[in-house]
Amino acid sequence: MAVKKLLSGTGMDRMPDMAFRAMSLIFRIRDALLHPDRKLEKFGIKPGDTVVDYGCGPGGYIRKAAELVGPGGMVYAVDLHELAVESVDRLVSARGIANVKTSLIRDYSSGLESGIADLVYSLDVFHMVADPARFLQEIRRIIKKSGRLILEDGHQPRALTRQKVQDSGLWDIAGETPGWLVCGPR
Ligand SMILES: C[S@@+](CC[C@H](N)C(=O)[O-])C[C@H]1O[C@@H](n2cnc3c(N)ncnc32)[C@H](O)[C@@H]1O
């Protein structure tokens, strides 16, 4: 049980560095074989949008997000793990990607301006979040009134994801797919 919890990161927020490095290696193989970034095409991202990858990890979704928002848009890659931010910084600098900025989350504060995001997506993260109310409050702060939050369940049942969103009192569930909820700010 403890090993399962460590591997999935459930309720953990910050993973130990070694676990983050192991995850990054596994995700590199995942990304090369399965191209999970194709799911971003289903999120309705438009050229010129400001998008936030909330809990970006090693950055498997960043290139696709940058491509979809185009040169007139911006992608913010945010994570509470220093290794995640370093990894995305390395990726964008190696590839010369100009429309991605990183930010290190500290104590549930993303450091981003209020009301800037057209879309926030948080993929394979929510099950890890120790304080979902503060997490959802911070995303509510940075999203536009017309914005949307794509929230994947990660390693938790849909009923628990829904419960946490409803308990926050800040979001309406506007839609759902087998993989994620689409939420709008209340
Ligand atoms: C399993 S990884 C997923 C990374 C990426 N979204 C992906 O799917 O490739 C989860 C990431 O969420 C981050 N994370 C955990 N708790 C978080 C929180 N409260 N706020 C932001 N990021 C968090 C972790 O540091 C980790 O990088």
Ligand as a Chemical Component Dictionary entry (heavy atoms), coordinates in Angstrom:
data_LIG
# 
_chem_comp.id                   LIG 
_chem_comp.type                 NON-POLYMER 
_chem_comp.pdbx_formal_charge   0 
_chem_comp.three_letter_code    LIG 
# 
loop_
_chem_comp_atom.comp_id 
_chem_comp_atom.atom_id 
_chem_comp_atom.alt_atom_id 
_chem_comp_atom.type_symbol 
_chem_comp_atom.charge 
_chem_comp_atom.model_Cartn_x 
_chem_comp_atom.model_Cartn_y 
_chem_comp_atom.model_Cartn_z 
_chem_comp_atom.pdbx_ordinal 
LIG C1  C1  C 0  2.025  12.485 -12.034 1  
LIG S1  S1  S 1  2.763  14.045 -12.380 2  
LIG C2  C2  C 0  1.941  14.561 -13.861 3  
LIG C3  C3  C 0  2.734  15.545 -14.654 4  
LIG C4  C4  C 0  2.063  16.017 -15.964 5  
LIG N1  N1  N 0  0.828  16.709 -15.697 6  
LIG C5  C5  C 0  1.840  14.853 -16.865 7  
LIG O1  O1  O 0  0.728  14.299 -16.876 8  
LIG O2  O2  O -1 2.776  14.468 -17.586 9  
LIG C6  C6  C 0  2.029  15.084 -11.159 10 
LIG C7  C7  C 0  2.676  16.446 -11.041 11 
LIG O3  O3  O 0  1.829  17.254 -10.205 12 
LIG C8  C8  C 0  2.645  18.020 -9.359  13 
LIG N2  N2  N 0  1.840  18.418 -8.187  14 
LIG C9  C9  C 0  1.492  17.689 -7.104  15 
LIG N3  N3  N 0  0.766  18.422 -6.244  16 
LIG C10 C10 C 0  0.634  19.636 -6.815  17 
LIG C11 C11 C 0  -0.005 20.855 -6.398  18 
LIG N4  N4  N 0  -0.643 20.949 -5.232  19 
LIG N5  N5  N 0  0.073  21.910 -7.221  20 
LIG C12 C12 C 0  0.731  21.814 -8.423  21 
LIG N6  N6  N 0  1.374  20.715 -8.857  22 
LIG C13 C13 C 0  1.320  19.640 -8.054  23 
LIG C14 C14 C 0  3.812  17.103 -9.031  24 
LIG O4  O4  O 0  4.937  17.821 -8.567  25 
LIG C15 C15 C 0  4.040  16.424 -10.381 26 
LIG O5  O5  O 0  4.973  17.116 -11.162 27 
# 
loop_
_chem_comp_bond.comp_id 
_chem_comp_bond.atom_id_1 
_chem_comp_bond.atom_id_2 
_chem_comp_bond.value_order 
_chem_comp_bond.pdbx_ordinal 
LIG C1  S1  SING 1  
LIG S1  C2  SING 2  
LIG S1  C6  SING 3  
LIG C2  C3  SING 4  
LIG C3  C4  SING 5  
LIG C4  N1  SING 6  
LIG C4  C5  SING 7  
LIG C5  O1  DOUB 8  
LIG C5  O2  SING 9  
LIG C6  C7  SING 10 
LIG C7  O3  SING 11 
LIG C7  C15 SING 12 
LIG O3  C8  SING 13 
LIG C8  N2  SING 14 
LIG C8  C14 SING 15 
LIG N2  C9  SING 16 
LIG N2  C13 SING 17 
LIG C9  N3  DOUB 18 
LIG N3  C10 SING 19 
LIG C10 C11 SING 20 
LIG C10 C13 DOUB 21 
LIG C11 N4  SING 22 
LIG C11 N5  DOUB 23 
LIG N5  C12 SING 24 
LIG C12 N6  DOUB 25 
LIG N6  C13 SING 26 
LIG C14 O4  SING 27 
LIG C14 C15 SING 28 
LIG C15 O5  SING 29 
# 
